[in-house]
């Protein structure tokens, strides 16, 4: 089995510093670097970045943040990342914590990827393992991956990071040569990568078959996307009233695409798809490993983009998800214009009563998945778009009592309601949601020669 490859686990541990035993407590010095000014400056404040980085650490059982530090930089490209003065300050902080009995076991630098040469320098300087956001997220994903599909995707996400952290075999060997792979290790890594790609191609093929089965049963599909921890699972629970769903207040709680049956107000059966969350400052190589998952999003009839309006960085989180979706669109279809998105503002119950969030986000459907405020109106909006996108109509058809027409409609369309025909008690009126092509079949079969 791929996952039991001890040699690979040794390589991965050196590059990613994966903790195999989650019972081991870890104490983290969290460093948030940020650009002070210029084109690389992030619109998100360092304080909000630290909040998110702390949440990442808390997502791993028995991991604790000892101390946080904000470090202003002029550039991320410096070989040592930090200047001499800041390096000495970090050393002093580590020594002070150790002297006070609060030693740290790892340093988490909250940046997408720390280049291999930077990481090796910092680990040699501080004598501690260095984690960046990519390796931190991998640690969390490993914990949350329970299905074979999720485990495959996480395993694949590790490979580009490991390649990026290792130096070429012909690099000059010095003090920091621990991540130079031997020829045998490179062959092992390449072989593993090839096997994972093949396995994921099989997964994509299986998911394609599942989509075809749903399409054959004519179920519209609604995908729910959003920044991690925005409330995707909570929303689906509110829309479907599926009591078995247990949302978790945790980053990357959902890795597998899960399908949940629901009904729109017109009684049309639909499928809601829960998906993996997005997060900023994570390289696209990690997200692309979840391509079999994201395909379900891109091919859905309607996309619900849920946003946490109670979060101080809601606007930037929205931009990140929208940008990522546009990047993904090109991988699936040149004609997909993302004109099937409904933007939802969640967690209004957490806002101050006097706040005017609707003025700040006028295009959001404001709801609370917790109190169900606004959920019924949202369902009405979803229904309108689903009927439009799937070329369905909500119409009334007159049919004879107990006749073949009614039986056919019950089998091939969604009968919302029935009532006796006030003009002729031998007929009834059926309120039906029906696809345009299905209605054409009905007319061809039952309304020929002027038959009503």
C-alpha positions in Angstrom: 0.0 0.0 0.0 1.2 3.5 -0.8 0.4 4.9 2.6 2.6 2.3 4.4 5.8 3.3 2.5 8.2 3.9 5.3 10.9 5.5 3.1 8.4 7.9 1.7 7.2 8.8 5.3 10.8 9.5 6.2 11.1 11.9 3.2 7.8 13.6 3.9 8.6 14.0 7.6 11.8 15.8 6.7 10.1 18.2 4.2 6.7 18.7 5.9 7.5 17.9 9.6 4.3 15.8 9.7 3.4 14.6 13.2 2.5 10.9 12.9 1.4 10.6 16.5 -1.3 13.2 17.3 -1.1 12.4 21.0 2.3 14.3 21.1 1.7 17.9 22.3 3.4 20.6 20.3 4.0 24.2 21.4 4.2 26.7 18.6 5.9 30.1 18.2 3.7 31.7 15.6 5.4 34.3 13.4 3.3 36.4 11.0 5.5 38.1 8.4 3.9 40.9 6.3 5.0 43.4 3.7 4.9 46.9 5.0 4.2 48.7 1.7 4.3 48.3 -2.0 2.6 46.0 -4.5 3.2 42.9 -2.4 1.4 44.4 0.6 -1.7 42.4 1.5 -5.1 44.1 2.0 -5.6 41.9 5.1 -4.2 43.2 8.3 -1.5 41.2 10.1 -3.8 40.9 13.1 -6.5 39.1 11.1 -3.8 36.9 9.5 -2.7 35.9 13.0 -6.3 35.1 14.0 -6.5 32.7 11.0 -3.1 31.2 11.7 -4.0 30.5 15.3 -7.2 28.8 14.1 -5.0 26.6 11.9 -2.9 25.6 14.9 -6.0 24.9 17.0 -7.3 22.6 14.3 -4.7 20.0 15.3 -5.4 18.2 18.6 -2.9 19.0 21.4 -1.2 21.8 19.5 -0.9 25.1 21.3 0.3 28.6 20.5 2.9 29.7 23.0 3.5 33.2 21.6 2.7 35.2 18.4 5.0 37.7 16.7 4.3 40.2 13.9 7.3 40.7 11.6 7.3 43.5 9.0 9.4 42.9 5.9 10.3 44.7 2.7 10.3 41.5 0.7 9.7 37.7 1.1 12.5 36.8 -1.3 15.5 37.4 1.0 17.6 34.2 1.4 17.3 34.4 5.2 13.7 35.7 5.1 14.3 37.9 8.1 17.0 40.5 8.7 19.8 40.0 11.3 18.1 42.1 13.9 14.8 40.3 13.7 16.6 36.9 13.8 18.3 37.8 17.0 15.0 39.0 18.4 13.4 35.6 17.5 16.3 33.8 19.1 15.9 35.8 22.3 12.2 35.0 22.4 12.8 31.3 22.0 15.4 31.4 24.8 13.1 33.4 27.1 10.3 31.0 26.6 12.6 28.1 27.3 14.0 29.7 30.4 10.5 30.3 31.8 9.5 26.7 31.3 7.4 27.4 28.3 9.7 26.1 25.5 8.5 25.9 21.9 8.8 22.8 19.8 8.1 24.2 16.4 7.9 27.6 14.6 5.0 28.3 12.3 5.7 31.1 9.9 2.3 32.0 8.5 3.3 32.4 4.8 2.1 30.2 1.9 5.4 28.5 1.2 8.8 29.1 2.8 11.4 28.3 0.1 13.7 25.4 0.8 16.8 27.4 1.2 15.0 29.8 3.6 13.6 27.0 5.6 17.0 25.2 5.9 18.7 28.4 7.0 16.0 29.1 9.7 15.9 25.6 11.0 19.7 25.6 11.3 19.6 29.0 13.0 16.8 28.3 15.5 17.3 24.5 15.9 13.6 24.0 15.5 11.3 22.6 12.7 9.8 25.3 10.5 6.2 25.0 9.3 4.6 27.2 6.6 0.9 27.5 5.8 1.2 24.8 3.1 2.7 22.2 5.5 0.4 23.3 8.3 -2.7 22.7 6.1 -1.3 19.3 5.0 -1.1 18.4 8.7 -4.8 19.3 9.2 -5.9 17.6 6.0 -4.2 14.4 7.0 -6.2 14.4 10.2 -9.5 15.0 8.5 -9.0 12.7 5.5 -11.1 9.6 6.4 -12.3 8.3 3.0 -9.9 6.6 0.5 -10.6 9.4 -2.0 -9.7 12.2 0.5 -6.5 10.3 1.5 -5.5 10.0 -2.1 -6.0 13.7 -2.7 -4.0 14.7 0.4 -1.2 12.3 -0.5 -1.1 13.9 -3.9 -1.0 17.4 -2.4 2.2 16.5 -0.5 4.2 15.7 -3.6 4.7 19.2 -5.2 5.6 20.6 -1.8 8.3 17.9 -1.2 9.7 18.4 -4.7 9.9 22.2 -4.0 11.6 21.7 -0.7 14.4 19.4 -1.9 17.5 20.6 -3.7 18.7 19.2 -7.0 21.0 16.2 -6.6 23.9 18.2 -8.2 23.6 21.1 -5.6 26.7 22.0 -3.7 26.6 20.0 -0.5 27.2 22.0 2.7 25.8 22.2 6.2 22.2 22.2 4.9 22.2 19.1 2.8 19.7 17.0 4.7 17.0 17.5 2.0 19.1 16.5 -1.0 17.4 13.3 -2.3 19.3 10.3 -3.5 18.6 8.8 -6.9 16.7 6.0 -5.2 14.6 8.5 -3.2 13.8 10.5 -6.4 12.7 7.3 -8.2 10.5 6.4 -5.2 8.9 9.9 -5.2 8.3 9.8 -8.9 6.8 6.4 -8.8 4.5 7.4 -5.9 3.5 10.5 -7.8 2.7 8.4 -10.9 0.6 5.9 -8.9 -1.3 8.6 -7.2 -2.1 10.4 -10.4 -3.4 7.1 -11.9 -5.5 6.4 -8.8 -7.0 9.9 -8.9 -7.8 9.5 -12.6 -9.8 6.4 -11.6 -11.6 8.5 -8.9 -12.5 11.2 -11.5 -13.9 8.5 -13.8 -16.0 7.1 -10.9 -17.3 10.6 -10.1 -18.1 11.1 -13.7 -20.3 7.9 -13.6 -22.0 9.2 -10.5 -22.8 12.5 -12.2 -24.2 10.7 -15.2 -26.5 8.6 -12.9 -27.7 11.8 -11.2 -28.3 13.4 -14.6 -30.2 10.3 -15.8 -32.5 10.7 -12.8 -32.8 14.4 -13.7 -31.8 15.7 -10.3 -30.6 19.3 -10.4 -27.3 19.8 -8.5 -26.5 22.7 -6.2 -22.9 23.0 -5.1 -22.0 25.0 -1.9 -18.7 26.7 -1.8 -17.0 29.2 0.5 -14.0 30.2 2.5 -13.1 27.5 5.0 -15.4 27.7 8.1 -17.9 30.0 6.5 -20.7 27.6 7.2 -21.2 25.3 4.2 -22.3 22.3 6.1 -24.5 24.4 8.4 -26.2 25.9 5.3 -26.9 22.5 3.8 -28.4 21.3 7.1 -30.6 24.4 7.2 -31.7 23.9 3.6 -32.4 20.2 3.8 -33.3 19.8 7.5 -30.9 16.8 7.5 -30.6 16.2 11.2 -27.7 13.8 10.8 -25.4 16.6 9.6 -23.1 17.8 12.4 -21.3 21.0 11.3 -17.9 21.6 13.1 -16.4 25.0 14.0 -13.1 23.9 12.5 -10.9 24.8 9.5 -11.0 22.3 6.6 -13.6 20.1 8.5 -15.0 18.9 5.1 -12.6 17.2 2.6 -15.0 14.8 0.8 -17.7 16.0 -1.5 -20.9 14.7 0.1 -24.3 14.7 -1.6 -27.4 15.6 0.4 -31.0 15.2 -0.9 -33.3 18.2 -0.6 -36.5 19.6 -1.9 -37.3 23.1 -3.1 -40.6 24.8 -2.2 -42.1 23.5 -5.4 -41.3 20.0 -4.2 -38.6 19.5 -6.9 -36.0 17.1 -5.6 -32.4 18.4 -5.8 -28.9 17.4 -4.7 -26.8 19.7 -2.5 -23.1 19.1 -2.7 -20.8 20.0 0.2 -17.2 20.8 -0.8 -13.8 21.5 0.5 -13.2 25.0 1.8 -10.9 27.6 0.2 -8.2 29.6 2.0 -6.0 32.4 1.0 -2.2 32.3 0.8 -2.2 28.6 -0.2 -0.6 27.7 -3.5 -2.9 26.5 -6.2 -0.9 23.2 -6.5 -2.5 22.1 -3.2 -6.1 23.0 -4.4 -5.6 21.4 -7.8 -5.0 18.0 -6.1 -8.7 18.2 -5.2 -9.7 18.4 -8.9 -12.1 15.4 -8.7 -13.9 17.2 -5.9 -13.9 20.6 -7.6 -15.3 19.2 -10.8 -18.6 18.6 -9.1 -18.7 22.4 -8.3 -17.9 23.5 -11.8 -20.5 21.3 -13.3 -23.3 22.1 -10.9 -26.5 23.8 -12.1 -26.3 26.4 -9.3 -23.4 27.4 -7.0 -24.1 28.8 -3.6 -21.2 31.0 -2.4 -21.6 31.3 1.4 -19.7 34.0 3.2 -19.3 34.7 6.9 -20.4 38.4 7.2 -19.4 38.4 10.9 -15.8 37.9 10.0 -13.6 41.0 9.9 -12.0 39.9 6.6 -15.3 38.9 4.8 -14.7 41.1 1.8 -11.2 39.7 1.1 -12.3 36.2 1.7 -15.0 36.7 -0.9 -12.5 38.0 -3.4 -10.2 35.1 -2.8 -13.0 32.5 -3.5 -14.2 34.4 -6.6 -10.7 34.6 -8.0 -10.0 30.9 -7.3 -13.3 29.9 -8.9 -12.4 31.9 -12.0 -9.0 30.2 -12.2 -10.7 26.8 -11.9 -13.2 27.5 -14.6 -10.6 27.5 -17.3 -9.6 24.0 -16.4 -13.1 22.7 -17.1 -14.9 24.8 -19.7 -14.1 27.8 -21.8 -17.8 28.7 -22.0 -18.6 28.7 -18.3 -19.2 32.3 -17.2 -20.0 31.7 -13.6 -23.4 33.3 -14.0 -25.0 30.7 -11.8 -23.8 31.9 -8.4 -26.0 33.0 -5.6 -24.0 35.0 -3.0 -25.1 34.3 0.6 -24.2 36.2 3.8 -24.2 33.8 6.7 -24.0 34.3 10.5 -26.1 37.5 10.7 -27.1 36.4 14.2 -23.5 37.2 15.2 -23.7 40.8 14.0 -24.5 43.7 16.3 -28.2 44.7 16.2 -27.4 48.2 15.1 -25.1 47.2 12.2 -26.1 47.9 8.6 -24.4 45.0 6.9 -27.0 44.9 4.1 -25.8 48.3 3.0 -22.2 47.0 2.9 -23.1 43.9 1.0 -26.2 44.8 -1.0 -26.0 41.7 -3.3 -25.9 39.1 -0.5 -28.9 37.0 0.6 -28.6 37.5 4.3 -29.3 34.4 6.5 -28.4 32.7 9.7 -28.0 28.9 9.3 -28.3 28.8 13.1 -31.6 30.6 13.6 -32.9 29.9 10.0 -33.4 33.6 9.5 -33.8 34.3 5.7 -33.5 30.6 4.8 -37.0 30.3 3.3 -36.4 33.4 1.1 -33.1 31.9 0.0 -34.9 28.6 -1.0 -37.3 30.7 -3.2 -34.3 32.3 -4.9 -32.6 29.0 -5.4 -35.8 27.6 -6.9 -36.1 30.5 -9.4 -32.5 30.0 -10.6 -32.8 26.2 -10.7 -35.9 26.3 -12.9 -34.2 28.8 -15.2 -30.9 27.0 -15.4 -32.4 23.5 -15.9 -35.1 24.8 -18.3 -38.0 23.8 -16.2 -41.4 25.4 -15.9 -44.0 25.5 -13.2 -47.3 24.9 -15.0 -50.9 23.6 -14.5 -52.0 20.7 -16.7 -55.6 19.4 -17.0 -55.9 15.6 -17.0 -58.7 13.1 -16.7 -59.2 11.5 -13.2 -57.3 8.2 -13.0 -56.1 8.7 -16.6 -52.8 7.8 -18.3 -51.7 11.5 -18.4 -51.6 11.8 -14.6 -49.7 8.6 -14.2 -47.2 9.7 -16.8 -46.7 13.1 -15.2 -46.1 11.5 -11.7 -43.5 9.3 -13.3 -41.7 11.9 -15.5 -42.2 15.3 -13.7 -42.7 16.7 -10.3 -46.3 17.0 -9.3 -46.5 19.7 -6.7 -50.2 19.7 -6.0 -53.6 18.5 -7.4 -57.1 19.9 -7.3 -60.4 19.0 -8.8 -61.3 20.9 -12.0 -64.1 23.3 -11.0 -65.6 23.1 -14.5 -65.7 19.3 -14.9 -65.4 16.8 -12.1 -64.1 14.1 -14.4 -60.8 16.1 -14.7 -58.3 17.4 -12.3 -55.7 20.1 -12.4 -52.1 19.1 -11.7 -49.5 21.7 -10.7 -46.4 20.4 -12.2 -42.7 21.3 -12.4 -41.5 19.9 -15.7 -38.5 20.2 -17.9 -39.1 21.8 -21.3 -38.1 18.7 -23.3 -40.2 16.5 -21.0 -43.2 18.8 -21.7 -42.6 18.4 -25.4 -42.8 14.6 -24.9 -46.0 15.0 -23.0 -47.6 17.1 -25.7 -46.5 14.8 -28.4 -48.0 11.8 -26.6 -51.2 13.2 -25.2 -52.1 16.4 -27.0 -52.0 15.3 -30.7 -55.0 15.9 -32.9 -56.1 18.7 -30.7 -56.6 16.5 -27.6 -56.6 18.6 -24.4 
